[in-house]
Amino acid sequence: MELRIEPGDITEQSVDAIVNAANSTLLGGGGVDGAIHRRGGPEILAECRGLRETELADGLPAGRAVATTAGRLRARWVIHTVGPVYAKTIDKSETLASCYRESLRVAARLGAGSVAFPAISAGVYGWPMDDAARIAVQTCRAMAAEVGPDAGPVTSVVFVPFSDAAERAFREVLDGPPRPGR
């Protein structure tokens, strides 16, 4: 599985599946969630409402993932996942890692070959960017090494950082710390 970084607007990615850092209601919100719903159009919201009326009546729990159409986006699917809110006193790292694992498992079941991720929980949920990037990259690398049906057809993961600081954090984890002269 190739892991790469493409800073910019996640809604512009030409991939099979875009991961949405959703809230548990699945009914849209701010940040990445709002941008995906606005650009993808009403089809995404309609499917999310359908999920809420059936299997997710209480909302999507943190660490889980579910897919809908991508509506008007270039992607075929949107994979919605709810990241944990950062807390200094409670280690929620496993829940954040689960967002990436479960999103890749959903992508594999869909037959998606390429997946774009935002920095889950690193916006309004307050997760420190360096740690969010570390968890994202390590979890995707671990999934790439996994053998079996959950590893599936995903051959490319694109991290789409939303700021220069986010890009630096992801590059440092993916490429290693900068060396003099580099």
Long-range contacts (C-beta under 8 A, 24 or more apart in sequence): 1-140, 1-143, 1-144, 1-154, 1-155, 1-156, 1-157, 2-155, 2-156, 2-157, 3-137, 3-140, 3-141, 3-144, 3-157, 3-159, 3-174, 4-156, 4-157, 4-158, 4-159, 4-174, 5-158, 5-159, 5-160, 5-161, 5-167, 5-170, 5-171, 5-174, 6-116, 6-158, 6-159, 6-160, 7-160, 7-161, 7-162, 7-164, 7-166, 7-167, 8-160, 9-35, 9-160, 10-35, 10-36, 10-116, 10-118, 10-160, 10-162, 11-35, 11-36, 11-39, 11-40, 11-73, 12-74, 13-74, 13-75, 13-116, 13-158, 13-160, 14-74, 14-75, 15-74, 15-75, 15-112, 15-114, 15-115, 15-116, 15-156, 15-158, 16-75, 16-76, 16-77, 16-107, 16-110, 16-111, 16-112, 16-113, 16-114, 16-115, 17-67, 17-70, 17-75, 17-76, 17-77, 17-78, 17-79, 17-106, 17-107, 17-110, 17-112, 17-114, 17-115, 17-116, 18-70, 18-73, 18-75, 18-77, 18-78, 18-79, 18-115, 18-116, 19-65, 19-78, 19-79, 19-80, 19-81, 19-103, 19-115, 19-116, 19-117, 19-118, 19-120, 20-78, 20-79, 20-80, 20-81, 20-118, 21-81, 21-82, 21-83, 21-118, 21-119, 21-120, 21-121, 21-123, 21-125, 22-60, 22-80, 22-81, 22-82, 23-82, 24-59, 24-60, 24-61, 24-62, 24-82, 25-52, 25-59, 26-51, 26-52, 26-56, 26-59, 26-60, 26-66, 26-80, 27-52, 30-124, 31-123, 31-124, 32-118, 32-123, 32-162, 36-73, 36-78, 39-72, 39-73, 40-69, 40-70, 40-71, 40-72, 40-73, 40-78, 41-71, 41-72, 42-71, 43-68, 43-69, 43-71, 43-72, 44-68, 44-69, 44-70, 44-71, 44-78, 48-80, 62-92, 62-95, 62-99, 63-94, 63-95, 63-96, 63-98, 63-99, 63-102, 64-98, 64-102, 65-99, 65-102, 65-103, 65-105, 65-106, 66-106, 67-106, 67-107, 67-110, 75-116, 76-110, 76-112, 77-107, 77-110, 77-112, 79-103, 79-106, 79-107, 79-115, 81-120, 83-120, 83-121, 83-125, 83-127, 84-121, 84-125, 84-127, 85-121, 85-125, 85-126, 86-121, 86-125, 86-126, 86-127, 86-128, 93-131, 93-135, 96-120, 96-121, 96-127, 96-132, 96-135, 97-135, 97-138, 97-139, 100-135, 100-136, 100-139, 100-140, 100-143, 101-139, 101-142, 101-143, 104-140, 104-143, 104-150, 104-152, 104-154, 104-157, 105-150, 105-152, 107-152, 107-154, 108-149, 108-150, 108-151, 108-152, 108-153, 108-154, 109-152, 111-152, 111-153, 112-153, 112-154, 113-153, 113-154, 113-155, 113-156, 114-154, 114-155, 114-156, 114-157, 114-158, 115-154, 115-156, 115-157, 115-158, 116-157, 116-158, 116-159, 116-160, 117-157, 117-158, 117-159, 117-160, 118-160, 118-162, 119-159, 119-161, 119-162, 119-166, 119-169, 119-170, 122-166, 123-162, 129-165, 129-166, 129-169, 130-169, 130-172, 130-173, 132-169, 133-159, 133-166, 133-169, 133-170, 133-172, 133-173, 134-173, 136-170, 136-173, 137-170, 137-173, 137-174, 138-173
